[in-house]
């Protein structure tokens, strides 16, 4: 495990009661948010650390303390996965010229002078 991964892991709380935001964690370890996310991804995928994220009013990363918290984290990730899956489906089947119709419609309703 890298030093940075270990520093990040030590800052992620166990339990969903007090999750830590990515921005807060990034500031504490002195990296940008993208680097933090990459390291959290590696902790999960390569190291098997069960880090989940809470979204909403109280958001942030945490390690589930029990199966209920794990399922809550999985539910959040599943919703994101479903949304990205729909986006992927559209991109796979998109007509690469269709957007031009929207631009033509816009020019008809807002002609430039």
C-alpha positions as CSV (number, residue, x, y, z in Angstrom):
1,X,0.0,0.0,0.0
2,X,1.3,3.4,-0.9
3,X,1.9,6.1,1.8
4,X,-0.8,8.2,0.3
5,X,-3.3,5.4,0.3
6,X,-2.5,4.7,3.9
7,X,-2.9,8.3,4.9
8,X,-6.3,8.5,3.1
9,X,-7.5,5.2,4.7
10,X,-6.6,6.4,8.2
11,X,-8.8,9.5,7.6
12,X,-11.9,7.6,6.4
13,X,-14.2,6.9,9.4
14,X,-15.8,3.6,10.2
15,X,-19.6,4.0,10.3
16,X,-22.0,6.1,8.4
17,X,-22.7,8.6,11.2
18,X,-19.9,11.0,10.3
19,X,-18.8,10.6,6.7
20,X,-15.9,12.7,5.4
21,X,-16.3,14.6,2.1
22,X,-13.8,14.2,-0.7
23,X,-12.9,17.8,-0.6
24,X,-12.1,17.6,3.1
25,X,-10.0,14.5,2.7
26,X,-8.2,16.0,-0.3
27,X,-7.4,19.1,1.7
28,X,-6.1,17.1,4.7
29,X,-3.7,15.0,2.6
30,X,-2.7,17.8,0.3
31,X,-4.0,16.5,-3.1
32,X,-6.6,17.5,-5.6
33,X,-10.0,15.9,-5.7
34,X,-9.2,13.8,-8.7
35,X,-6.1,12.3,-7.1
36,X,-8.1,11.5,-4.0
37,X,-10.8,9.7,-6.0
38,X,-8.2,7.7,-7.9
39,X,-6.6,6.6,-4.6
40,X,-10.0,5.7,-3.1
41,X,-10.8,3.7,-6.2
42,X,-7.5,1.8,-5.8
43,X,-8.2,1.2,-2.1
44,X,-11.5,-0.3,-3.1
45,X,-10.6,-2.2,-6.2
46,X,-7.0,-3.3,-5.6
47,X,-6.9,-3.5,-1.8
48,X,-10.5,-4.6,-1.2
49,X,-11.2,-1.9,1.4
50,X,-15.1,-1.6,1.6
51,X,-15.3,2.2,1.2
52,X,-18.7,3.6,0.3
53,X,-20.1,7.1,-0.2
54,X,-23.1,8.8,1.2
55,X,-24.9,11.4,-0.9
56,X,-27.3,14.1,0.0
57,X,-27.4,16.6,2.8
58,X,-24.8,14.6,4.9
59,X,-22.4,13.2,2.3
60,X,-19.0,11.7,2.2
61,X,-16.9,8.6,2.4
62,X,-17.0,6.0,5.1
63,X,-16.3,2.3,5.8
64,X,-19.5,0.5,6.7
65,X,-19.6,-0.8,10.2
66,X,-22.3,-3.3,9.5
67,X,-24.4,-4.9,6.7
68,X,-27.1,-2.2,6.9
69,X,-24.5,0.5,6.2
70,X,-22.9,-1.6,3.5
71,X,-26.3,-2.0,1.8
72,X,-27.0,1.7,2.0
73,X,-23.7,2.4,0.3
74,X,-24.4,-0.2,-2.3
75,X,-27.8,1.3,-3.0
76,X,-26.2,4.8,-3.6
77,X,-23.6,3.3,-5.9
78,X,-26.2,1.2,-7.8
79,X,-28.3,4.3,-8.5
80,X,-25.2,6.0,-9.9
81,X,-24.4,2.9,-12.0
82,X,-27.9,2.8,-13.4
83,X,-27.8,6.5,-14.4
84,X,-24.4,6.0,-16.1
85,X,-25.7,2.9,-17.8
86,X,-28.5,4.8,-19.3
87,X,-26.0,7.5,-20.5
88,X,-23.8,4.8,-22.0
89,X,-26.8,3.2,-23.8
90,X,-27.7,6.5,-25.4
91,X,-24.1,7.1,-26.5
92,X,-23.8,3.7,-28.0
93,X,-26.9,4.1,-30.1
94,X,-26.8,7.9,-30.7
95,X,-27.1,9.4,-34.2
96,X,-24.0,11.5,-34.5
97,X,-25.7,14.1,-36.6
98,X,-29.0,14.4,-34.8
99,X,-27.9,17.2,-32.5
100,X,-27.7,19.5,-35.5
101,X,-31.5,19.6,-35.7
102,X,-31.5,21.1,-32.2
103,X,-29.1,23.8,-33.4
104,X,-31.2,24.6,-36.5
105,X,-34.4,24.8,-34.3
106,X,-32.6,27.2,-32.0
107,X,-31.5,29.4,-34.9
108,X,-35.2,29.6,-36.1
109,X,-36.5,30.6,-32.7
110,X,-33.6,33.0,-31.9
111,X,-32.4,34.5,-35.2
112,X,-29.2,36.6,-34.9
113,X,-29.4,40.0,-36.3
